[in-house]
Amino acid sequence: MTEARLWLIRIQSAPHEGQRATLGVDAALACGAFGQSAALLLEGGGRQLLQEAAQPDAADRNLYKLVASLPLYDIDTVYISDAGGEDSPVDQPTDLRVVFVNSSEVAELVSTSRHVLSF
C-alpha cells in the first residue's frame, strides 16, 4: 500500500444525507476521467456506498452503481476503514477490489497521497 497516489478521496458521509457523498464520488470519477492516480477511502457513513440495498429510489442518483463503475476510470480498488466499530456489510461489485484497512493503514494512505479531499 506504499504506492504514492496523487489524490485520495475520503468519503465519511452517508449517501443521501446531503450532497457530500455524491460530491466525493464525482471527485473520484473526475480524477479518473482526467488520468489522475486516485484512490477512494470509505469511512463511517461512507461505507453505505457499497450497500446496494441502501440505495435510493429511481428519482435520486444510485451512488452504488457509480462506485461500481470506478474501474472504467482506472480506479479498481476501494479502501474501507474498519475503524469506528461498524460491522455494516458491503456488497463487492465484480470488477472492484475492496480492501479493509485499519487506522494505521489509513494514516499511510493519507501520508502517501499528494492531495486529500474529504467529504
C-alpha positions in Angstrom: 0.0 0.0 0.0 3.0 2.3 -0.1 2.3 3.3 -3.7 2.2 7.1 -4.0 -1.1 8.5 -5.3 -1.8 11.9 -6.5 -5.4 12.0 -5.0 -7.0 10.3 -2.0 -10.8 10.8 -1.9 -12.2 10.2 1.6 -15.9 9.8 2.0 -17.2 9.8 5.5 -20.8 10.9 4.8 -23.7 8.5 4.3 -25.2 8.7 0.8 -28.3 10.9 0.5 -27.6 12.7 3.8 -26.9 15.9 1.9 -24.6 16.1 -1.1 -21.2 15.3 0.4 -21.1 11.6 -0.6 -22.3 12.5 -4.1 -19.6 15.2 -4.4 -17.0 12.7 -3.2 -17.9 10.1 -5.8 -18.0 12.8 -8.5 -14.5 13.9 -7.5 -13.2 10.4 -7.8 -14.8 10.0 -11.2 -13.3 13.3 -12.3 -9.8 12.3 -11.2 -10.1 9.1 -13.2 -11.6 10.8 -16.2 -8.6 13.1 -16.4 -6.0 10.3 -16.0 -5.1 11.2 -12.4 -3.9 8.5 -10.0 -6.6 8.3 -7.3 -7.9 6.1 -4.5 -11.2 6.1 -2.7 -11.4 5.6 1.0 -14.9 4.9 2.6 -15.2 5.6 6.3 -18.1 5.8 8.7 -21.4 6.5 6.9 -19.5 6.4 3.6 -19.3 2.6 3.9 -23.0 2.6 2.9 -21.9 3.5 -0.7 -21.2 -0.2 -1.1 -24.6 -1.4 0.2 -26.7 -1.9 -2.9 -29.9 -2.4 -0.9 -29.4 1.0 0.8 -29.6 3.0 -2.4 -32.3 5.5 -3.2 -35.5 5.4 -5.3 -35.2 5.9 -9.0 -35.5 9.7 -8.6 -32.1 10.0 -7.0 -28.7 9.0 -8.3 -27.6 5.5 -7.4 -24.2 6.0 -5.9 -23.6 2.3 -5.7 -23.7 2.0 -9.4 -21.3 5.0 -9.8 -18.8 3.4 -7.4 -19.1 0.1 -9.2 -18.2 1.9 -12.4 -14.9 3.2 -11.0 -12.8 0.6 -12.8 -13.9 2.3 -16.1 -12.0 5.3 -14.7 -8.8 3.4 -13.8 -9.8 3.2 -10.1 -10.0 -0.5 -9.3 -9.6 -0.6 -5.5 -11.8 0.9 -2.8 -10.4 1.1 0.7 -12.8 0.7 3.6 -11.8 1.8 7.1 -12.7 -0.7 9.8 -12.3 2.0 12.5 -15.3 3.0 14.4 -16.6 -0.5 15.2 -19.1 -0.5 12.3 -19.9 -4.0 11.1 -22.1 -2.9 8.2 -21.9 -5.4 5.3 -20.6 -4.3 1.9 -21.5 -5.6 -1.5 -18.5 -6.1 -3.7 -19.0 -5.1 -7.3 -17.4 -7.7 -9.7 -14.6 -5.5 -11.1 -13.9 -3.6 -8.0 -11.4 -4.8 -5.3 -12.4 -3.9 -1.8 -9.7 -3.7 0.8 -10.4 -3.2 4.5 -7.8 -1.1 6.3 -7.1 -0.2 9.9 -6.3 3.2 11.3 -2.5 2.9 10.8 -3.1 1.9 7.1 -5.5 4.9 6.7 -2.7 7.1 8.0 -0.3 5.6 5.5 -2.8 6.2 2.7 -3.1 9.9 3.7 0.7 10.4 4.1 1.4 8.8 0.7 -1.1 10.9 -1.2 -0.3 14.4 -2.6 -3.9 15.7 -2.3 -6.5 14.5 0.2 -10.2 15.5 -0.3 -12.6 14.7 2.5 -16.4 14.6 2.0 
